[in-house]
């Protein structure tokens, strides 16, 4: 089944400059060649833009397919959406936000932060809205990337993919789903015209989205049918509001913000150690069992909601409201996932069925080799990253792959976190890319291509480290893994190690083509930018 078979809404396309509510925007005519072209204006793309500005590089564009910045926070507007990483950790350190209303901020605050960030730094002037990347191909003769968009062709010396790890919904290939007579939509393309109050609603999936969505839907609907393929570890959520006095103090004293960040970061890294520590996993799984026992009195239901795999094999979830919603009188749990749909009836793998009026899919996203951008980025011969990778997405530092010169992948293979903030990786990679652009200009280098043997050694190291982590030994199947159960998504060590490895661009792992054209143009004039924290 293709996505066209379902009424799935796509992000909005080109609009007038003032549409969408983000204020001053640039979506009109622009130079068609730039030193750097970045795919996406989510937080990762904005991080790249900020890093370039800090190094005095102003000749870049952010190619955004929708009509606003924010990426995943623009696209996800389902009831209950919010961060599941503490807010002070989920922000760009180059432009912090002291004004979060809660330890776990709601989604609209994160989106507002992205908009303020883009406006206050002038990054909105670099964004080209409605410019979805349809294809990107390396031109070896000109030493530049040729990028096709609905606006026409852009060219760039350096091409950066910040398309996002969870940008494109994954739709299940389920018999009869396309013929369902009522509304069917993915949570990341929420249909706000669908009236769900008082209706019978099926939610397919029990991951990080469902954990937030189910408690919001349960009080509103007549019947809520949750189709679970695999249960998740659900941990207590240390929710608390942030008072006005605390927010004023954080805004007035950046040192307090840094201290807050450091404390939360240390705690997140401790939890991330579960990837290798069986003792820590056992301790935390006991917390999860106690949380389950306190919130789900029925032992039979509790057994069906309890995972049979190690803690942290899949990303643990935090909620104080999901499990109570699952015990409500109008909620019914179906296990075995969604097996098929017949007319208005959904059939689960455990043999149960239910007649429903609407279906909400919380079925994840296309990641790695299956992401659309991996099929659209092509080498000089027209072979895509998807074709090169097959079942094994891989890249040196998660960013560079042989045969794709001047290409940098953000949040690429094994270069993101399942416990700490993904934005820590985004900023580390953004600084690395900006350093690469400046080093190429300083040394008259027009193209860099990572050496195949370097990528092979790096991938072998990743495989060796991953093999000893819970991502591969914990007894679960997750989007972290390829079809053979190998971790191809998560960084297998601590975040600090990745930040150290990417603190500067080193030329020795790359084959360099010199010449004062393309990326080797001197950076003139240098206009460093002083960035202050957002208010």
N, C-alpha and C positions, 0 to 999 in steps of 0.2 A: 504494500500500500504506500502510495506517495502522500506527501503532505497536502497536495492539491485535492485529495479525496475527502478531506475534512474541512469544516469551516473554521480554519485556524487563521486568526488575524496576524498579519505581519506588522513590524514596526512601521510607523508612518513614513511616507516618502517626502519629497521636496515640498516645501511650503514657502509662503511669503516670509520675509525676514522677521516679522514680529509675531509669528504664530507660535503656539506651544507654550508660551508663558515664560521663556527663559530670558527675556529682555533683549538687549542689543545682540544681533546675530549677523553673521555673514554667510549668505548662501548664493550670492550672485557671482558675476564674472571674477576670475582670478587667474594669475599666471599659471600656465599649464606645465611649467617645469620648476622643480624645487630641489634643494639639496636633499631634503628628507621628506618622505611621504609616510604617514602613519595611518594604519587602518583602525578606525574606531575612536570615539570621543567619550568612552567610559572612563573610569578612574585610571585604568592602566594607560590609555592613550593620553589622558591629561598629565599623568606622571611623566611620560616621555616628553611632552611639550614643555613642562616646567623644567625638566633637566636640561633640555636644549637652551631654553631661555637663560638659565643660570650660567651656562657656558658661553653665552653671547651669540648663539645660533638662532637667527630669526627667520631664516629661509626654509620654512617647513609648512606642510599642510596636514590637517587631521581629516581624513576622509570618513565621514559618518553617514551611514545608510539611512538613519531616521531623521527626525526634524528637531531633535534636542540632544543635549549632552546627557551623560549619566549612565548609559549602557544598561546593565542589568537592573538598575534602580529606576530607570525610565520605563523599561519594558514590564517589570513585575509590579502590578498594582492590585494583586489579589487581596482579599480581606485578611488582615493580620500580618502582612509582610513587614519584615524588619530584619535587623542584623542578628546573627546568632554568634557573633564574636563581640566582645565588649567594645562599645563605641569608641572609647579613647584609643583602642588599638586599631580600629578600622578607620583610618584616616591617613592622609599623606602628611608625613612629618615636615615636608617643605611648606605646607600650608595647613596648619592645624585648625580645628574647630572646637572652641571651648564651650559651645552653647548646646551640647546635647541635652535633651530633656530627661534622659534615662540612661542607665548603664547599658541597656540594649535598646538602641534608638529605633523608632518606627521608620519604615521605608521612605515616607515623604520627607523626613528630615535629612536623610542621606542624599536624596535627590536634590533637595534645596541646597545642600552643601556643595554638590557637584556644580550646580548652576552658579553659585556665588564664586566658587573657585575659578570657573572659566571666565566670568566677567571681571573679577578683581585683578586678574593677572593679564588680561588682554588676550587670553588663549582663544576666546570666542572669535577673534579676528582671523584665526588660522583654520577654523573649522569650515568645511564644505559640506553642508547638509544635503541629504538626498543623494549622496555620492557612494552608493554601494559598490564595492569592488567586485566586478563580474569576472575579471581575470587579471593576473599580473604575471608578466613574462620578462625574463632577463634578456636584454639586448647586449650580447657580448661585444659587438663592434663599437657601439656607442658607450658601453660601460654604464648602462643605466637601466632602470626598471620602467617598463611600459605598462601602465595600469589603465584598464578599461572600466569606465563607470557610465551610468546613465547620462551624465553630463558631457561625456566624451572621453578623450584620452588624456591622462596625466602622465608625466614622466618624472622620475626622481633618481638621484644618484644612489640613495640609500632607502631601502624599503623596510618598514617595521610593521609587523602584524601584531596589533593589540586588539584583535577581534573579540577576545574574551573567551574564558573557559566554558561559561554557561550562557552562551549567546543564542544558540539555535535549539529550539525544543526538539526532543526526541519523541517521535510519535509511534505508538505500538502498532504492529501489523496484526490486527485482530479481526477475525472473521466477523462480518456483519456490522462492524463499527461505523463504516461509512454510510450505512443505510439506517442508522438510528434516527428516529423521526424528530427527536428533540434537540436542544442545544448540546453541542460537543465542543469543548475548547480546552486548550492547554493552559495551565495556571499562569504561564509567562505571557500569554496573550488573552488576558481575562476579558470576557465578553460582558461589559457593564450593562448591555441592553437586555441580558437574560435575567428574568425575574425568578429567583430561586426561593424566595420566602414562601413557606407553606407547601413547597413541592417535595417530591421524592428525588433525592440527589445521590448519585454514586460518585465517590472520590476514588480514583484509581492510583494507588501508590501510597506509601507510608514513610517517605523520606523527609528531608529538611523542610520542604514546602508544606506537605500535609500536616506536619507537626504544628505549624502556625495556622493553617487554613481550617482544619477540622474544628478546633474550639470556637472559631468565629461562625462557621456554618451551623453547627449543631443546635444552637438555640433558635435559629431562624427557620429551619426546614421542618417539614412534617416527618420525613424519614431520612436518615443519613446512612448510606451503605458504604462502608470502607472496604475496598478490595486490596488486601495486603498480600504481597508476594513474599516478602521477608520482613520480619519484625526488626526493630531497631533498639539499640540501647538508649533509653530516655533517662536523663539525669535531672536533678533539681536545678532550677534556673534562679540564680541569685539576683532577681529583679529588684530594682530600687530606682525611684526618681532622683534626679539631680536638682537640688533646690536652687532658687535664684541667687542666694548668697554664694553658694559654691561656684556657680557659673560666673558670677562677677569676679570672684577671686581667681579663677582660672584664666579669665580674659585679661586681668590686670597683671598677673604674674606668670609669665611663660615657664619659669622654673618649676612651678607647681605642676603644670601640664606635663613637663618632661619627667618629673618624679612619678606622676600617676601612670604615664606610659610605661616607664621602666618596671614598676611593680607589676602591672598587668602582663607585660611582656614576659617577665620572669615566671609568672604563674602559668602562662600559656605554654612556654617552653618546657616547664616541668610536666605538664599534661602531655605534651608532644612526645616525651620520653617513653610513653606507653608503646610506641612503635617497636621498642626493643626490650622493654622491661616487663617480664611476666609478673613479677611481684607487684608492680604498680598497677598493671591491668587487673590483677585479682583484687586488689584493694578497691579500685574504682568500680569493678563489677559488683562488689558487695554493696556499694552505695546505690548502684542502679537497682539491685534486687530489693533493697529496703524501700527505695522510692516507689517501686512497682507495688510492693506489698501494702504500703500505706495508702495508695491511691486506687488500687483495684482489689476490692475485697473478694470477688468471686475467683476461686482458685482455678477454675476451668478457663475463664477468660484470661486470667493472668498468665497461664501456661502458654496460651496462643500468642500473647503479646511479648513473650520473653524470647530473646535471641538464643540460638544454639551455637553461636560462634563467639570468638574472643572479643572482648572489649577493644574498640579502636580498629578492628578489622575493616569496618565501615565507619564513616564519621559518626561519632556519638552525637545525640541530639539533646537539647536542653529545653525543658518545658515544665511548667507547673499546672497546665490546663489541658494538655492533650489527653492524658490518661483518664482524668475525670470525664471528659467528653466521650471517651470510648465506653464508659460505663453507663452513660445516659440511657433512659428508656427508649428514646427514638433512634438510637445508634445500633447498628448491627455490623459486626466484623465478619468478613468473608476472607478465607485464606486460600492460598494457591494462586492468587493473582486473578486477572481478568482473562478467562479462557475464550469466551466468544460472546457475541451479542446477537440476539434474535428478536427483531422488532424492537419493542420497548423493554425487553428483558435482558439483564446482564447475568451471565453465568460465570461463576468462579471455579477455580481449580479444585476446590474441595467438594464440588457437586451441588452447592447451594445456588440459588438464583433469586433475583428480585426484579420487580417491575419498577422502572424509574422514569422520571420526567427529564432529567438532564445528567450529563456525564462530564465530570471535571478530571482532566488528565494531569497528574503530577508525576510524570514518567521520566523526568530527567532531561538531559541535553546531549547533543552530539558533541563528543569530545575527541580530541586527538586526530587520528587518521580519518575519522568519519565526519569531522567538522567541515562545513562547506568551504571554508577558507583553505583547508589543506588540499582540496581538489582544484582550487582556482589559482594557487601559486605554482608557476611552472618554470622549469629551467630553460636554457636556451634552445633545447630540442623539443620543448613542449610537454615533457613529462612532469607530472605534478608531484608535490610532496607526498600525497596519498599513494601515488604509484611507487615512489621510492621506498616509503615506509612499509607498506603492506600491513602486517599485523603488529609491527614493532615501531611505533613512533619513537624517534630518538634524535638528539641534537646535542652538540657540545655546549655545556652549561645550560642546556635546555633552549638555546637561542640560535645556534648556527649549525647548518647541515651542508656537507660537501656538495658542490655543483650548483649552489645557490648563492653566488657572491653578493655581498652587500645586503644580505637579508638577515634580519634579527627577529626572532619569535619571542613575544612576551608571554609569560606563563606557558611556555612550551613543555615538551616532554620532561617529566620528573623535575619540574622547576616551579612548584607551588606547594602550598601547605594544606594539610588536612586538619590542623589543630590551631596553629597560630593564624595571624592575619595574612591573607593572600597579598595585601598591599605592600607588605614588607618586601616580598619578592618583586613586585612591580617596580618599586622605587629603586631597589638594587639593580634591576635590569635596565631601568631608565638611565641611571647614572652611568652604567657600563656603555650603553649605546651612545650617549652624549660624548663620553670620553673617546669612543671609537671614531665618531664623526670628526672630533677635533684633532685626534692623532693623525687621521688620514689627511686632513687639510694641512697640518703642520709639516708632514713628511712627504707631501706630494704624491699620495697614494690614491689612485682612482678606484681600485677594487681590492677587496679582501675576500678570500674563500678559505674556510677552515680545511686543514689538511685531513684527508680521509683517515690516516692512521691515528691522528689525534682524537677524532670523533670515535673511532673504534675503541681506543683505550678508555676514553671517558665512559662510553656505554658499557664496557666490561666492568668498570668500577661501579657504575650504577646498578648493574645486574647483581654484582656480588653483595653490595650493601643492601639492596632490596630483598634479596633472598633470605636475609636474616630478620626481616621485619614482619610485624603482624599483618601487613598488607598482603603478604603472600603465604604466611603460615597460620593465619587465624581461622581458617575454615569457612570463609564467606566468599561470595562472588560480588564484586562491586565495580563501579565505573573506573576505579583506580586501575583495573586489570585489563589486559588484552584477552583474546579468546583462549590463551594458554595459561591464564592465571598469573601472568607476570605484571608487576607494577610498572606502568608506563606513564603515570600521572604525578604521583607524589614524590617530593624530595625525601630521600631516605635517611637524612641526617638532621642535625639541628639547624635552625634558621641562621644563626650566627656564622656557621661554616660557609653557607652559601653566600652570605654578604661579604665575607672575607675573600672568597674565590672570585667575586665579581667587582671588587673595589676599584679596579682599573682595567682598562683594555690592554692586553698584551699582544704584541704583533707576532711573536714566534709561533703560536699555534696555527697561523694563517699563511697562505700563499698570497703575496702582495704583488699587485700590478701597479707600477708607478707611472706617473704622468700628470701634468698640471691641467687635467681636464676633469670634468665630473666631480666626484667627491674630493679630488685632490686640489680643487680651487682654494686659494688662501681665504681665510675667514676675514673679510674686511667689510665694514669696520666692525671691530668687536664692541658690542654694547651690553656689558654685563647688567643684569637686572637684580635689584634688591627686592626680595619677596618678604612681605610681612605676613603674620598669621591673620587668617580671616576672622572677622568679628562675628 
